[in-house]
Amino acid sequence: MLKKILSVSGKPGLYKLISYSKNLIIIENLTDKKRTPAYSHDKIISLGDIAIYTSTEEVPLKDVLNTIYEKFEGKVIDPKAYATPDALRAFFIDILPDFDQERVYNNDIKKIISWYNILVNAGYTDFSEEEKQEEKEAEK
């Protein structure tokens, strides 16, 4: 599921991949459902390709989002509760205890909280759904 959810540099929020061609893709904002083009010169990244640095390895974003989802029982996180740098760090230590504190910045943690809230509000709650489908197809 996260492979088709995109972050576009310079545009707020998250987008769902609708269609693509050689020089552009059509994306739909998860919040207001408006469709817009994104061009090949835009910096576009799939959430499925993002990983978080830890002291031993990189942890896929889907695992972090699943941990947040379980901890908060599928509820939206109040970003005001984590307004200070210390509160952000404490939140993320609770989610991913061995994250690399030198390479994961406060803005990264804020962005993960924001993305989590957008995904939950848009009805995306199974962050590993696509992987499960791929495993079923591989078994056939």
N, C-alpha and C positions, 0 to 999 in steps of 0.2 A: 504494500500500500504506500509506503513512504517513497518508493521509486518515482511515483507519479505526482508527488507533492513537491513543489519547487519554491525556492527562495530566489527572488530576483533583486540584484543589487540596484539600489536607487528607488525601489518600490516597496512600500510598507506591506507587511502581512505575508501570507502564504498563498500559493496558487496551485491549482490542479491543472495538469497537462490535459488538454482537450484534443489537439491535433498539431501536426508538425509538417513542415516542408523544408526545402533546401535552406532558405535564408531566414525563416521565422517560424515561431510556434504560436499557437493560440492557447492562452491560459485563462483560467477562470479564478477570480478572487474567492477564497473560501468564506470570506465574511459577507460580502454583498452580492456574490454570484455574477458580477459583471465580467464579461469576456473582453480581453484586449490582446493585441499582438505583442510578442517579445521577439526582438531581432537577434541575429547571430552575434552582434557586437555587445549585447547585454551580458553581464556576468550572471549566469543562471546555474544554480546547483540544486541537485536532488537531495532531499533529506535522507534518502537511503544511502547516499555516499558520504555522509558526515559521521565522524567518529570523535570521541572525546579522549584526550590524552590521559593516561594514568601512569603510575610509576613503573608498571611492567609492560603494558600493551595499550592498544587503542580499543576502546569499547564503542561499539556501534550506537548511534543515536537511538535506534529503536529499543535497545536494552535499557537505556537511561529513561526514555519515555515510559516504558513498561513499569519500571521501578517507581517512577513518580505516580503513575496511574494507580498502582497498587497501594502506595503509601497514602495517597489522598482519596482513595476509594472512588476514583472516577470523577471527583469534583474539581471545579475550576480553582486555581490557586489565586489568592489575593496578592498581587504584586506589591501592594503597599506594606504588607507584612515583612517584606524582604527589601526594604528601601535602603538600608545601610550596607556597606561593604562587608561588615562582620556578619550580619544576618544572612547575606547571600552565601558567604563561605560556609556558614554553619548549615544552611539548607543543603548545599551541595555535598558537604561532608556526610550528611545523613543519607543522601541518595547514592553517592559514589565515593566511599571513604578513601580510596587510594588515588583520587584524581590528582594530576600534576598541577600543583598550586602555582607554579611559575609560568606554565604555558596556557592554563585556562584562566581567562580574565573575567572580571566582574561583568563586563558587557556580554560575554559569552553566556554566562549563567542567566542574565536577564533575558537574553534572546531565547534560551531554551524554555524558560518559564512562559514567555510570550507565545512561542510556538505551541507549547503544550496546551495553553488556554485556547488558542485559535482552533487547534485540532479537536479538542473536546467539544467546544461550542459548535463546530461544524459536523459533529457526529462521528468523527474518526476516533475509535477507542481501542481497536485491536491493531497494535503497531507492528505485529509480526505476521499478520494475516497472509501477505504475499508469499512469505517464506514457507509457510505451511502448505499453500497450494502448490508451490514448486516442488516440495518434497513428495507430495502425493503423486504428481505427474512423473517424477523420477522413479517412483516405485512401480509404476505400470509398465 
